[in-house]
Amino acid sequence: MHRLEAVRLTPDGPLVDVTVADGVIGAIEPRDGGPPATERLALPALVDLHTHLRDPGHPEAEDLRSGTAAAAAGGYSDVFAMANTAPPTDRVSRVAALLARVPRGTTRVHPVAAVTRDLAGRRLVDVPALVAAGVRVFSDDGRCVTDPSLVRAMLEASRDLGVVFAQHAQDPHAVGAGVVNARVAARAGAAPWPAAGEERVVDRDLSIAADTGGHLHVCHLSTAGSVELIRQAKRSGVRVTCEVTPHHLVLDDEAALRAGGPLKVNPPLRAAADVLALRAALADGIIDVVATDHAPHPAATKARGWADSAFGLTGLETALPIVATVLRAPDTGLVDWARLTEVLSVVPARIGGIARRTGRSVRVGEPADLCVVETGVPQRIRVDRHRSRSRNNPFGGWTVRERVARTLVGGRVAH
């Protein structure tokens, strides 16, 4: 049995004690006594639809043990592990091998299967067999599925089997060797990655989704133009969901210009106007999910300049405090805790097909996947204390007002 004492379920709710037994919430009882020294919220634990655990293949960057520890420290009970490992997760045997190695008593890992064999973009994987093995999300993330016939086939399978196609929207003809937002490319002395490189693929795939009725999920949205395309598609009844990362909600291309390779990410950080459009779309429901795109890399690979540095940033341990601090700031005020819970927990669980099994509310009888957040206490982010094996996080030294104090997964303390 475990007991969470003197917590609130909403910011203005009463103080309660939450008792957990046998993996479920057994009781929620009024708390006697005065206010606590530190305000704490008990929320449904978070779900990340887009995590790179680098396992198998790149233990120097991350492995299952360090990645799940980082996730638990960030408040996550569940993460969806992208398929671009070495070898890629493109067949049933590799799904089984991954699941067999996940540490017990920590964040759960849900394998995302590749769309194409070997991530090569030429031949569709055995989707029915992978679905039978428990896969619910398919993606070649890190690469775009550029062949429209394969996109159509995957979306038809999505429709027929009740799964999700998550697309990394990047037109190779428009992007080429681009690494930085086109607006600042000349000043950076680097190749441009234009907004059209994302928007052309989003536009094409929305049309195919409309034709097929499949579930298209657009990964790491980064431009105002993509937001408008998805807004129009949703109004037309297209079955589409989308995500945004914390770094695209908070940082812009001017920050990338100042930092260089350490802020090289795919898609690139965009203009301030794009950042504002993404924030507004998250607030009004056009963007469904905040996903980390946690992409760990050793320090040396992020210090090679624009052309040669690796793409990617870590995010599991900073997503909640950064998004909560920035988007709930008095001068922003775009979202409240209810909306944050939706985009960080409830909706990603629903899209990933795990909501019924894991529960996403703090009620008696629900599975005890819980995240306890200390609020209102300013503190600096210390990347050197992160559980991830890599340190390529852009928010080191930032002051935030929230901290994940405890994470319960299935009633067990994971952090």
C-alpha angles and dihedrals in degrees: 000000000000130000129204106202130202099002132143124223091207128020093254097032126111123274112264141174115232117206119201123196133164092001097303138087103267102180143000110199134178113262119237121214137037131317118296124253089243126032113236131188122204107212135170107275115261129260123209116203093188121047131145109208094173090219121160106031112019111055090155087070103034143327135195094270097049093038095052090045089054090048093050090049088054094052098259122144093176136029131181109224115216120234101235095103127122103286098020123238095251104129140044096255091058093048089053092046092052094048092048091060100047109118116247123242097029140079114329118242123216113193117230108211124220119254094219132036112268088357084275097134094231111091131031118241121241094276098180092051092049091048089052087053090057103265114147103169128053124193142150087205112178085043131052121237093234101173106093092206090059091046089053093048092049093048091049089052089047090055095046098043101034098243136126133252109209111197128203096212108215124134104210092204093056096039104037108160092343118148107166136043109282093235092067101027096105092051090047092049088229138118115275125247101198126206089241088067088069101031097054091058093044090051094048095046093047088057091051091046089052090052096046105033090229124145111258117190115190114213126222100351110208112169138067088228092059090049091056093047091053092044090056092045093052090050088054093052099253112158099240135140129179144190139215128201126231091243093055089049094051112024130057139197093270088061089049090050091054095046103039119190097006088067096043105128138156115267093027126241107272137211123298089254090058091050090054091048091051092050092050091047091052091050095049096044102252089113107055106191145026106220124179103219082208102200112175122198133171113260095249092060092057095052102064103094130257099303099046108028117105120256116246152060134221118244116158095098097044106034099096099041093044097046093042094047097046102038095041094046115126091246091049108031093166100139140024129210092269091058092044089054090052097051097039100039123000102047098040089051089052094047091047092050097240102103097101093047099045103030123224106214136074101240136125110276095023121120110272100243099141140163119200113205125194108215137197097022112116114223138160122247110245108200090182087068096052120122093222114102089230130063103202094123117137097210103066110138094018116134115233133179099216134064132183103236100176140004125199120195115190089343094306123114106248094169 
